[in-house]
Amino acid sequence: MSATAVPCPAWLDRFVAEAPRMPVPPMMRPVATARTAAVLILFGEGPHGPDILLTERAATLTNHAGQPAFPGGRIDPDDDGPVGAALREAYEEAGVEPSGVQVLVTLPELYLARSNHRVTPVAAWWREPSEIAPGHPGEVATVARVPIADLVDPANRLTVRYPGGLRMGPAFRVSGMLVWGFTAALLTQVLRAGGWERPWDADRVEDLPREVLDLAARDRRGAARR
């Protein structure tokens, strides 16, 4: 460890203990035939306290366009499994140097139906933060270290309603982004596992914005053609 490295803090102890037992919602139970992928849940300590790294995908992408997400992607044959893929993707998408990251724990696999992937979340401590920026403007629009205090602030939490009003899910308004879908569901589980979640008004329901729905509809059309 270098002289500037910061040891893993005690505020992550509960999360590390609870994360491997994180419950998997029925709709996110892995499908054996799905493709494998991994995401990196990267905890750090920034100027505003403990934080989590999020990206926002470019609106021009054909898959999950414009959506906030954890860095991540498909596991390639040359990757060292989910850990290797998560670290590689975080470097490519946001400039996170793998040498400054301490992997803590892997979480249970989750199924992402929209793209037919089995996703392994890899949690890590950013002991030596590097400069971050969108790695490729055509793939990543924004990179942000989002304070956990903002994520658990009841004023920033809401429930979003999908078209037809039959489906709803958690969402966050943080760092100029509306975080919803798979990422918001996983974030909710992460905050709960770490003991950071605060009571919030789940009855504050809003429809997904039209621009979000338009991009999601384009995703569905693209998936149908693939």
C-alpha positions as CSV (number, residue, x, y, z in Angstrom):
1,M,0.0,0.0,0.0
2,S,1.4,3.4,-0.9
3,A,1.7,6.3,1.5
4,T,-1.4,7.9,0.1
5,A,-3.6,4.8,0.3
6,V,-6.5,4.9,2.6
7,P,-7.4,1.7,4.5
8,C,-10.9,0.3,4.1
9,P,-13.1,2.3,6.6
10,A,-15.3,0.8,9.3
11,W,-18.5,2.3,7.8
12,L,-18.3,-0.5,5.1
13,D,-18.1,-3.4,7.6
14,R,-21.9,-4.0,7.8
15,F,-22.2,-3.8,4.0
16,V,-19.4,-6.4,3.5
17,A,-21.0,-8.7,6.0
18,E,-24.6,-8.4,4.6
19,A,-24.0,-8.1,0.8
20,P,-23.4,-11.8,0.0
21,R,-26.8,-12.5,1.6
22,M,-28.6,-9.8,-0.3
23,P,-32.1,-11.1,-1.3
24,V,-32.8,-11.4,-5.0
25,P,-36.2,-10.2,-6.1
26,P,-38.2,-12.9,-8.0
27,M,-38.1,-10.9,-11.3
28,M,-34.3,-10.6,-11.0
29,R,-33.5,-14.3,-10.4
30,P,-30.8,-15.4,-12.8
31,V,-31.7,-17.2,-16.0
32,A,-29.1,-19.9,-16.8
33,T,-29.1,-19.2,-20.6
34,A,-28.5,-15.5,-20.2
35,R,-25.2,-13.9,-21.1
36,T,-22.8,-13.0,-18.3
37,A,-21.9,-9.5,-17.2
38,A,-20.6,-7.6,-14.2
39,V,-20.8,-4.2,-12.7
40,L,-18.6,-2.4,-10.2
41,I,-20.1,-0.8,-7.1
42,L,-17.2,1.4,-6.1
43,F,-17.3,3.1,-2.7
44,G,-15.0,6.0,-2.0
45,E,-14.6,9.0,0.3
46,G,-14.8,12.3,-1.5
47,P,-15.2,15.9,-0.5
48,H,-18.8,15.3,0.5
49,G,-18.2,12.1,2.5
50,P,-18.7,8.5,1.5
51,D,-19.8,8.1,-2.1
52,I,-20.6,5.7,-4.9
53,L,-19.4,6.0,-8.5
54,L,-22.2,6.2,-11.2
55,T,-22.1,6.8,-14.9
56,E,-24.7,7.9,-17.4
57,R,-24.7,6.1,-20.7
58,A,-24.7,8.1,-23.9
59,A,-28.1,8.7,-25.5
60,T,-26.8,7.5,-28.8
61,L,-26.3,3.9,-27.6
62,T,-28.5,1.1,-28.8
63,N,-28.7,-0.6,-25.3
64,H,-29.8,1.2,-22.1
65,A,-29.3,4.6,-23.8
66,G,-29.2,7.6,-21.6
67,Q,-29.5,5.6,-18.4
68,P,-27.5,6.1,-15.2
69,A,-25.6,2.9,-14.3
70,F,-22.8,1.4,-12.4
71,P,-19.7,0.9,-14.6
72,G,-19.8,-2.5,-16.2
73,G,-20.5,-4.7,-19.1
74,R,-20.3,-8.2,-20.6
75,I,-17.6,-10.6,-19.3
76,D,-15.1,-11.2,-22.0
77,P,-13.1,-14.5,-22.4
78,D,-9.9,-12.7,-21.4
79,D,-11.4,-11.3,-18.2
80,D,-10.6,-12.9,-14.9
81,G,-14.3,-13.6,-14.3
82,P,-16.7,-10.9,-12.9
83,V,-14.0,-9.1,-10.9
84,G,-11.8,-8.7,-14.0
85,A,-14.6,-7.5,-16.2
86,A,-15.9,-5.0,-13.6
87,L,-12.5,-3.5,-13.1
88,R,-11.8,-3.4,-16.8
89,E,-15.1,-1.7,-17.6
90,A,-14.6,0.9,-14.8
91,Y,-11.3,1.8,-16.3
92,E,-12.6,2.0,-19.9
93,E,-15.8,3.9,-19.0
94,A,-14.6,6.2,-16.2
95,G,-10.8,6.1,-16.0
96,V,-10.7,4.2,-12.6
97,E,-7.2,2.7,-12.2
98,P,-7.6,-0.9,-11.1
99,S,-4.4,-0.7,-9.0
100,G,-6.2,1.8,-6.7
101,V,-9.2,-0.4,-6.1
102,Q,-9.6,-3.0,-3.3
103,V,-12.3,-5.6,-4.2
104,L,-14.4,-6.4,-1.1
105,V,-17.1,-8.8,-2.0
106,T,-19.2,-10.1,-4.9
107,L,-23.0,-10.0,-4.6
108,P,-25.6,-12.5,-5.8
109,E,-26.2,-12.6,-9.5
110,L,-29.1,-10.6,-10.8
111,Y,-31.1,-11.0,-14.1
112,L,-31.4,-8.0,-16.4
113,A,-34.2,-8.9,-18.6
114,R,-34.0,-6.0,-21.1
115,S,-30.6,-7.2,-22.4
116,N,-30.8,-10.8,-21.2
117,H,-27.8,-10.7,-19.0
118,R,-26.9,-12.4,-15.7
119,V,-25.1,-9.6,-13.8
120,T,-22.7,-10.1,-11.0
121,P,-22.2,-6.9,-8.9
122,V,-18.7,-6.5,-7.6
123,A,-18.3,-4.2,-4.6
124,A,-15.0,-2.5,-4.0
125,W,-13.2,0.2,-1.9
126,W,-11.5,3.0,-3.8
127,R,-8.4,3.2,-1.6
128,E,-6.5,5.4,-4.1
129,P,-8.9,7.5,-6.2
130,S,-7.8,8.4,-9.7
131,E,-9.1,11.2,-11.9
132,I,-12.3,10.2,-13.6
133,A,-13.9,11.3,-16.8
134,P,-16.1,9.7,-19.5
135,G,-13.8,7.2,-21.2
136,H,-15.6,7.3,-24.6
137,P,-18.0,10.1,-25.4
138,G,-19.9,7.8,-27.7
139,E,-20.6,5.4,-24.8
140,V,-20.5,7.4,-21.5
141,A,-22.0,10.9,-21.2
142,T,-21.4,11.6,-17.5
143,V,-19.3,10.2,-14.6
144,A,-20.2,11.2,-11.1
145,R,-19.2,10.4,-7.5
146,V,-22.6,10.5,-5.8
147,P,-22.5,11.0,-2.1
148,I,-24.4,8.3,-0.1
149,A,-25.9,11.2,1.9
150,D,-27.6,12.4,-1.2
151,L,-28.8,8.9,-2.1
152,V,-30.4,8.4,1.3
153,D,-31.9,11.9,1.5
154,P,-35.7,11.3,1.5
155,A,-36.1,14.5,-0.7
156,N,-34.1,12.7,-3.5
157,R,-36.1,9.5,-3.5
158,L,-39.3,8.6,-5.3
159,T,-41.2,5.8,-7.0
160,V,-41.5,5.9,-10.8
161,R,-44.4,4.6,-12.7
162,Y,-44.0,2.8,-16.0
163,P,-46.4,3.1,-18.9
164,G,-49.9,1.8,-18.1
165,G,-49.3,2.2,-14.4
166,L,-49.0,-1.5,-13.7
167,R,-45.3,-1.5,-12.9
168,M,-43.5,0.7,-10.5
169,G,-39.9,0.9,-9.1
170,P,-37.6,3.0,-6.9
171,A,-35.8,6.0,-8.3
172,F,-33.3,8.6,-7.2
173,R,-32.8,12.2,-8.3
174,V,-29.1,12.9,-7.7
175,S,-26.2,14.7,-9.4
176,G,-28.5,15.9,-12.2
177,M,-29.6,12.3,-13.0
178,L,-32.8,10.4,-12.7
179,V,-31.6,6.9,-11.6
180,W,-34.2,4.2,-12.2
181,G,-34.6,0.7,-13.4
182,F,-32.0,-2.0,-12.7
183,T,-29.5,0.5,-11.2
184,A,-32.0,2.0,-8.8
185,A,-33.2,-1.4,-7.7
186,L,-29.6,-2.5,-7.0
187,L,-28.8,0.8,-5.2
188,T,-31.8,0.3,-3.0
189,Q,-30.5,-3.1,-1.9
190,V,-27.0,-1.7,-1.4
191,L,-28.2,1.1,0.8
192,R,-30.3,-1.3,2.8
193,A,-27.4,-3.9,3.2
194,G,-25.1,-1.1,4.5
195,G,-27.6,0.2,7.0
196,W,-27.6,3.6,5.4
197,E,-31.2,3.7,4.2
198,R,-33.5,6.3,5.8
199,P,-37.3,6.3,5.8
200,W,-38.7,7.9,2.7
201,D,-42.1,8.4,1.1
202,A,-42.6,5.5,-1.3
203,D,-46.0,6.9,-2.1
204,R,-44.4,9.8,-3.9
205,V,-45.1,8.5,-7.4
206,E,-44.2,10.1,-10.7
207,D,-44.4,8.9,-14.3
208,L,-41.2,8.3,-16.1
209,P,-40.4,11.4,-18.2
210,R,-41.2,11.3,-21.9
211,E,-37.6,11.5,-23.0
212,V,-36.7,8.5,-20.8
213,L,-39.6,6.5,-22.3
214,D,-38.6,7.4,-25.8
215,L,-35.1,6.0,-25.3
216,A,-36.4,2.9,-23.6
217,A,-38.8,2.3,-26.5
218,R,-35.9,2.6,-28.9
219,D,-34.0,0.0,-26.8
220,R,-36.9,-2.4,-27.1
221,R,-37.1,-2.0,-30.9
222,G,-33.3,-2.6,-31.1
223,A,-33.5,-5.7,-28.9
224,A,-36.3,-7.1,-31.1
225,R,-34.1,-6.8,-34.2
226,R,-31.1,-8.4,-32.6
